[in-house]
Amino acid sequence: MQAEQSKLLTETGPGTPMGNLMRRYWLPIALSSQVAEPDSAPLTTWLLGERFVVFRDTSGKVGVLDDACMHRGVSLGLARNEEGGLRCIYHGWKFDVEGNILDTPNHADCAYREKHKAPAYPVREAAGLIWTYIGPKELEPPFRTFDFFNVPESNRYAIRANTHANYLALWEGGVDSSHVGMLHTNHVRQSWVAQAKGEKAEPSAWDALAPTYDIENTEYGFRYCAFRDVPGEEGVKHARQTVVFLPCMRYIPGGDFTIVLMDVPMTDTTTATYQIAYRHDAPIDPQWAKAFLGFANDLYDEETCWVKMEWPHNMMQDRESMKTNWSGYPGVEMEDVAMSLSLREVDRSKEHLVPADLAVVRLRRILLNAVDKHEKSGEALGLNAEDLSHVVAYDRMLKSDENWKTV
């Protein structure tokens, strides 16, 4: 990937080609839990290079407004949230979730309040997330529904992790199946773990570190299956189907559960990764989910949602633990974050790609084609595929006569 292509895909601010494309979709902007209670403290956050405030009013409705007060531009994240709206503490201007001006204490003119509105954006709450649409009003698409919407709340757990990494570095890592058996050794490759502890363990499909792939483009992005040989079994392969949705989502299968990840750009150098562990047949234990993903430790601030590691200093790798912990990091997502952080300012044209990188190559090609098509025609891939609840990922054994696409 050449420098100009990398620039095209990684810059998402206002007016950029990728930013224009991403603004055509509904995107998560916060966890519902970040503004859980009516009249609770508002949340200042970033999305695609712009600053917003998210709040829940007295009646429980959620609003997303420009964070800059329309009067003098100070942050509404500092506002009082009371009696049905946000009141700026600077001059007292007050706004409801629709952007209506409820009060202007230093300008007693009803006509002015009726004539003007603060910039406000459509909101939906689903699956523990607050979603918004910040693109052209006249082009607002349908709100898409996904498989993880259709489980009881107890069967789903959502986490937000903010990192100082570009969204594409995180997303590329997420679609790369060949790293799983290596980087996530402690979670999948039990033969190495046992050997490190002086024990014995039978080899598994995860010891096959060079999976083969089959990939299919779809109306919403693409899906692929990674195949690994199963030791001692003929006519059977371990099959792991990963699903990729534009503009920034993927499903990662875990056998009897699935992890949904959305790498949403806050700015060109920071990303909010929303991670939802879910299953249809049983509740998700929040403590298990946090530990599995790597957020039950001091590397993560649960209140601010920021991952506390920085490149190149203070990457928080525990070198002593590497005697029995392959990576020196806790949990699969924290391992992925560390790798993505270390990719800062890397020239992708100097990469040496191999067949195991096929899914990463396909992701880049899909994105480049999607940006080009949107710039030329205004069409956005999968935008109007409203019901995507039938699309799932899986991790299972397949017989040689079974077609992974049919399964």
N, C-alpha and C positions, 0 to 999 in steps of 0.2 A: 504494500500500500504506500503510495507516494505521499510526500509531505502535503501537497494541496488536497489530496483525498482525505487524509487524516484531519486536517484543519476543517474541511467541510463537515465531517461527521461529528467532531468533538465540540464545535462551537454551537451553542443553543440559545444565545441571547436574542433580544428583539431584533428583527430584521435579517437574521442569518437564515440560510436555506434550511438547515436542520431545525433551528428554532421555529421557523414558520410551519414546518411539517408537524413537529411535536405539539404545537398549539392547536392543531386540528382535532386532538383527542382529549377525552376526559382523563385527568391525571390525579393521583393521590397528592394531597398537599399536607396532610397531617393524620395522625392516629386520632380516632374519636376520643381515646383516653387522655389526649393532651389538652382537651377542653371539655372534660367530662361533665362538669356541673354547670347548671345555669348560673349566669352572672359570675363565673369563675374568671381568673386572670386570662386575658387574651394572649394569643401566641403570635409572635412575629416570626415569619419564616420566609424562605426564598423558593422561587420556582422559575426555572428557565431564565435566570438572571434578573428577575424582578422580585421586589419585596412586597409581601402581603401580611395582613393580619387576619387571623382566624379566631372566631369567638362564638360562644353559645349564649343566646340572650335569655331573658327571664322566662320565656315560655318554652325554652329548650331548642329553638331553631338555631341552626348554625349559619353564620355569615362569613363570607370571604371578601374583604375589601382591600384596596391599595393601602399599604401601611402608612403612607404619607398623608396626613390630614389635608384635605383639599383647601383649607384656609391658609396655613402657613407652612405646611409640609413636615411638621414634627411627627414622631412615630405614634400611631394609634395603639401600638403594643404597650404603651404607658398609660393608656386611657382608663377611665373608670368604666366598668361594665355593670350597668345598673338600669333598672326600670325600662327594659326593652331596647337597649342600645348602648353604643360606646360613646362616652363623653370625653372629648379631648381635655386633658388637664391644663392645657396652655390657655385657651380662651373659652372653653366650655362648649364648643360646637358638638352636636350630638347626632349620631347616625344609626339607623336601624340596619337589619341584615340585608335589606334591598338597596341600601345606599341613600334612602330618603333622609333629608335633613330634618331632624326633629326639633332642634333648638339652636339659635345663634345669639347667645346673651349679649354680645357686643354689637349686634346689628338687628334691631327689632323690626324686621321687614318680612312679613308673611309671604309677600309676592316673590321675594328673593329665594326663600326656602322652597317654595313650590316650583320655581323655575329650574333649580339646579339639583343635581344628585352627585353623591360621591361614587367613584368607580366601584361597582359591586359585581360579583360573578356568580353564575349558577352553581348550586351545591347539591350533592347527593351524599347520603351516608349509607355505606354498605360494607359488610364483612369487616367491621371494626376500623374502617378508614373513612376519612372525609375526602371526597373527590370534587374537583372543580374543573371548569372549562374556561380558559382565558384567551381563546382565539376569537376570530371575528364573530360578532353576535349573530349576523345573518347566516352563518355557516354552522351553527351549533348542531352537532351530530346526535344521534340517539345514544342514550346511556347503555353501554354494553353490559351484558350479564355473563358471569363465568361460573364454572363448576363449584368453586369455593364459596359462592354466594349461597348455595343450596344445602348447607349443613347447619345443624343447630349451633348456636353461639358457643356452647360448651365443647364442640368438636373442632374449634378453630381458635388459634392464638396468633395475634399480630404483634410484631416488633418493628420499630423504626431504628435504623442505624445511620447516623450522619458521618461521612468520612471526607477527608481532604484528598479525594481522588476524582478523576473524571468518570462520568457514567459509563463510557464505552469500555474503559479498562475493566470495570467491574462486570459489565454485561458479557464481554468476550470471555472472561474467565468462567462465567456461569454457564456458557454453552459448550465449553471444552470438556468433553467426557474423559479424555485421556489423562488429565491431571488427577482425577479422583482417586485412582489406585495408588498414586504416589503422594501428593500433598496431603490427602486425607487418610493416610495409612492407618492411623490409630483408630479410625472409625470403620474402615472396611477391610483392611488387609491384616487379618488376625494372625497370619503365619509369621509376619515380621514382628508383631507385638509379642507373640509367644516366644520367639527366638530371642528378642531383646531381654526378656525376663528369664531366660534359661529354661523355657518350657517347650513343649511340642504342640503343634497344631497342624491339622490337615490343610493342604492348599485349597484355594477356592478360585472361582472365576475372576475375582479381583486381583489375583496374582498375574493375570494376563494384562500387561501394561501397555499393549499396543492394540487397542480395539479396532475392529473394522466398522465402517459406517454405511448406512444408506440414508439418503436425504430426499425429502419431498417438499417442494414449495406449496403453500396453501393460500387461501384467501386472506388470512390474517398475518402471515409471516412465513414460517416453515416449521417442519418437525423432522426429527431424525432419530434413528435407532442405532445405538452402539452395541456391537455384538462381541462377546467374550466366550472363549472355549471353557467348558466346565470340566475340570480334571476328572478322569476316570469314567466319563459318560459320553457315549457315542450318540450321534443324532440329536443332540440337545445343545442349545446355546443359551447363555445368559443374555437377555435382551433388555435394553434400557432406553425407553422412548422419552425424549425430551421435547417439549413444545415451546416455540418461541413466537410471541405476539408483538407486533409493532404497537406502540412506539418503543417500549422498553421493558417488556415482561417476559418471564420464562417460568415454566413448570419443571421442577426437579423431582422425579419419583423416588420414593424411599421404601418401596415394598408395600406396606399396609398404610402408608401415609404419603402426603405430597407436600413439598415446600414450594410456595409461590413467591417469586422475587420480582420486584419492580425497582430498577435502578433509575430513579427520577432525578434529573439534573436540578440542583438548586442554583448553582452557577457553573461556569466552565471548569472550575477546580474543586467543587464540592458536590456531593451526591447524597440524597436521602434514599437509602435502600429499604423498602418495605418488604418484610418477610412474614408470610402467613403459613404456619404449619396447620394442616387440616386433614381430617379423614371422615368418611361417611359413617363408619360403623361403631365408633367409640369416641369418648371425650379425649381431648388433648390436655395433657398435664403441663401447665405453664412452666413449672420448674424444669421438667424434662426438656421442653422446647428451648428454653434459655440456655441450658447446659449443652445440649446437642449443637446449637448454633454458635455457642461460644460467648454468650452475653451474661453469664452468671459469675462475674468476676470483676476485678478492679480495672480491666481494660475498657469497660463500658459504663457510662454515666446514664442510669435509667431515667433520671429526671430531665436531662437535656437531650438525651438520645445520641450524644456524640461518642464516637470511638476515640479513646485516648491513646493513640499512637501516631507518631509523626515521622515522616521521612525527611532527611536521612537519620535524624537523631531520635533517640527514645522510642525505638520500634517495639520495645517491651517484649522482645523474644527471650524466653527462659532457656538459656543455653544448657543449664544444669539438667533440666528435665529431659533433654534430648537423648539421654541414655535409653529412655523407654518411651518418649514422645517424639515421633518423627520430626515434627515441624517446630516444636518449642512454643506452639500456640494452642489455646484451648478452643475446641469447637470448629466445625467446618466453615462457618461463615467468617469467623475471625481469621482463620487461615487464608481464606480468599481475599479478605480486606487487606491483609499484610502484603500479599502478592501484588494487588492492584496499586497500593500506595507506593510500592517500590518501582512502579512503571512510570513515575512522573518524568516528563520531558524526554521520553524514549522516542527515538526516530524509528518509526515502524518500517521504513524502507530498508533498514539494516537487519531485519528479521531473516531467519532461515527456516521457512515453513516446510513441514513434512506432511504426508497424508493424514496423520493423526490430528492435524489442525483443520481438517476439512470443514467442521461446523463453524469455526471462527471465520474462515474464508467466506463461507456462505452468508453468515451474518453481515459481514462488510458489504458483500455484493448486493444483498437484499436492500440494505440501507442506502447504498449509493444509487441503486435503481429507483428506490422509493422517493428519495430527495429529487432526483432528476425528473421523475414523472410528476411530482407535485409542483415543481417549478414551472413545468411546461403546460400542464393541464389543470392543476388545482385538485387532482384526484389524490386521495390518501388511502394506502393499502389497508383493507379490512375495516375502514371507518364505519361503514353501514352494516356490518355483520353484527346485528344487535344481539342475537342470542348465540353465545358461544359456550353455553353450559354443557354441551355435549362433548366438548374437547377436553381430553384428560391425558395425563402422562401415566406410564407404567414401568415397573421393574419386575421381570418375571422370567421364567424359563420357557423357551420356545422350541418345539420340535422342528425338525428339518423340513417337514411338510406344511408348517404353519407360516402364513404371510403376516409380517409384523404390521403392515398397514391395515389389514383386515381385523387383526386383533385389536 
